[in-house]
């Protein structure tokens, strides 16, 4: 990245400004940021791979979900991404934490091609203090370069898109897809590998707790089944809306923001989410805007800080 201007942990306002300047998105009437992720408006499970190395081979349940890819293919894709970032005029880097637990957390560094993806990482992962950032050392590195595509024949992939987790090298490569959710889910995959070795159960669920702190409720379900909606209860405190760990000290959130599907969203049934996605700085993917700049909530994925 010798010739690039590198923006490391910039402010939210700066990332919003950059997203608009670079024409990556537009601002809604209420100040939320609206971006279009193009061909991929959701995760691409058939383009997800785990690098098969001797160190982790016997610890992975290989199959249709955990699909192996060779070290050689990973090296080719990593080289493509390295060359790409070297040629960029601007690169955005976000340092953050995954895991609210003091014992069970990792530090993540995310290299982003687009400013809005850096905003996504800033909102979604857990933010660090300035003193923590000064002594930051990452446990996992994510390279997100949607403009980099793969060649299925020579790279060992299924399409132009690829999401590759190399557990041994603690590296994630994302290319071909602008859908920011690939960032969060690939990191979640790494946590799914890591935490059970410390007797922590990683869970795809939302969670909230009574105001007195006595009773925790977990809501399990596939994406779009209502986890975020059910956990956003005005009479209970939200722990998190999607990814959690359950260890000896209880349930803890992996993330710091919420990522809500807002299809057919109504103020009456989901008032907290309705208000949140209209806040300045909220990030909305694949939203249809009315002519007056208001939100038309037919198909929305929103990231709420």
N, C-alpha and C positions, 0 to 999 in steps of 0.2 A: 504494500500500500504506500509505496514511496511517493507517488505523485498525488495522492488523494488528500483532501482535507478531512481529517478524522474528527468527528464530533463524539466525544466520550461522555456519556451520561449527561446529555443536555437537558434543559428544563422542558416541561410539558408545553409551555407556551412557545418555546423555540421549535419544538417538533411539529406543533400545529402550524406555525408559520412556514416551516420548510415544506410540509406536506402541500400547503396551498401554493407556495412559490413554485414548486416542482410539478405542479398540476397532477399530483397523485390522487387528489380528492377535492371535495368542495365543502363549504360550510352550510349547515342547515340554518333555518331562520332563528333557531334557539341557540346556535353556537356549537352544536355537536359536529363532529367531523365525519363526512360520508365518503367512503371509498368503494370502488368496484374491483372485485378480484378476478374478473374475466372468466375464463373457461371453467376454472375450479371454484365453485361456490361452497364447497364442503371438503372434508378430508378425502383423500384418495387412498383407500386401504390397500388396493392392489399394487401401489407404488411404494409401499413401505417395506424396508428390509433391515435385517440385523446382520452385521459382519460376523461370519463364522470363523472364530479363532480357537485354538486349542484351550486357551484359558477359560473360555466360557461355554464351550460346546456342550458339555454334559449338564449345564445348569439351565439350558433353554428348552422349552417344550416346542420343538420345531414342528411346523405344520402349515396350515392355510393362513394362520394369523401371524405367526413368527416365521417369516420366510428368510432363509439364509442368502447371503451374497458373499462373493469371494473378497479376500483382501486385495486382490489385483483390481477388481472392479471399483472398490472403494478408493484405491490410490488414483485411478483414472479420474474419477469424479472429483476427488479432492484437488487434483491438479487443475482441472477446469475451473473450479471455484477460486483457487489461488490466483490463477492468471486473470480471471475476471475482476477480482477485487483490486489487483495491481493496476488495472487500467481505469478504475473509476475516479471521477473527480471528487466525489464525496462518499464517505462511508460513516455509518452510524453504529456506535458500540454502546451496548447497555450491560452494566454489571448489576446483578441482583441476587436474591436468595430464593430458594425454593424450599419450603418447609418452615412452619412457624415454631416447631419444636427446637429447643436449645440443643438437644442431643442429636436429633435426626433432621439435618438440613444440609443442603449443598449450595455452593456458590456457582452461579452460572454467568458466563459471558456470551452475549449474543451479538454477532456481526450482522448488520442489516444493510441490504441494498437500498431499501425504501425507508423514508422517514416515518411513514405511518406504521411500519412494522416495528420500528424502534419505540414508537408511542405505545403500540400493543404490548411489547415486552415490559415497558415501564409501568403500564397500568396493571398488567396481569400478575407479574411476579412480585415478590416482596421487596420493597425498597430498602436501601441501606443508608445509614447516616454518612455524613462526610468523613468522619473519622474511620468508619468501616471501609469506605471506598478507597481511602489512602493506602490501606494495607491489604487491599483486595487481591486474592489469588483464587483463580477459578478452579472448580472441581470438574466442570463440564463446559465444553465450548460448542456453541451452535453457530453455524454459518448458513445464513438465509439469503439466497441469491436466486430469486425466481426467474431472472433472465437467462440463467444457465440451464440448458436442457441436455438431456442424455440421449445417446444413440442406443436403442435397445439391443441391436446386434453386437456392437462392440463393447458396450458398457455393462451388459448383463442385467438390464432393467426391462420393465414391461411397456414403458411409454416414455415420453419426453420428460415426465415428472419423476422425481425421486425424493424419498425421505429415508435416509440411511443412518442408522445408529451403529456406531463402532464403540462397543462397551469397553473393550480393552484399551483403546486410545482415548476414551472419554470425549468423543466427538460426534456431533450430529451434522449431517449435510442435508440441506433442503434446496431443491431446485425445480424449476418448471412450473411451480404453482405459487400464486400470489396469496392464496388463502392463509391468513395469519394463524388460524387454528392449528396448522401443522406444527408451529413452534411449541405450543403448549402441550399437545398430545405426544410429541416425540420426547419431550422432557419427562412427561408422565411415564412413558415406557421405560426410561432409564430408572426412574424411581421405583417402578414395579420390579425391576431386577435387583436394585440395591437394598431396599428396606427390609424385605423378608429375611435377609441374612442377619439383620439386627433384631429379629422378632417383632417387626412392625408390619401390620397388615395394610397395604395400600388399597384404597377403595375409590371406585368411580361412583361417587354419590354426593349429594348435598347434605348439609348438616346445620342444625340450629340447636339452641339450648335455652332452657328456662331462665328467666331473669335472675332467679336465685342461684343459678349455676348448678342445680342438682341433677336435672334430667336432660340428656342429649338425645335428639332424634336424628336418625339417618334416613335419607330418601334415595333408594337405589333405582336405577333405570337407564335405558339407553338414551342417547342424545335426542332431545325433543320430546321426552315423555313427561316433563314438568318438574324436574328436580329443582331448578332455580325458582320457579313459581311457588312451589310448596314450602321451600325453605325461607322465602321472603315473607315471613309472618310478622305483622306489626306487634304482636303480643309476645314474641320471642326474639332472642338475640341471634343474629346470623353468625355462624362459624365460617361457612364457605358454601359455594354453589356447585362444585363439581369434583374436586380432587382432595382426598383426605388420607391421613394415616391414623391407625389405631394401635397404640403401643401401651406400655406399662403405665404411662402418665395420662392416658386418655386419648381423646380424638383431637387431631390438629389439622389445620388447613395447610395445603401445599402452597396456595396462591395468596395474592393480595387484592385481586379484583374479581369481578364477576363477568361471565361470558354467556349472555342470555340469547336464546332464540326468541324472537318477538313476533312470530307470524300470528296474524289476527289479534294483535295486542289491543286490549281495551283498558281504559282508565279505571272502569268500574271493577273489573276482576283482578287486575294486577297494578294497583296504583303506585307502588314503590318503583317497579321497573319502568312504568310509563313516565314517571317524573325523572328517573335517573338517566334515561337515554336522551333526554332533552337538555341535560346539563352541558355547559361549555366544557369541552375536552373529552366528552364521551366519544368513543370510536364506533362507527356503524358501518358494517360491511353489506354491500349489495342492497342498498335501500333505494326505493323509488321516491323521488321528491316531487311534491306538487309544484305547480308553477310559482306559488308564492314562497317556496323554500321550506314548506312544512313537510313533515314525515308522513308517508303513506305506508302503513305497516303491513304490507302484504308478505314480504319476505325480508326479514332483517336478522342479522347476527350482530349483537352489540357487545361492546366491551365497556364495562362500567367501572370507573376508577374508585 
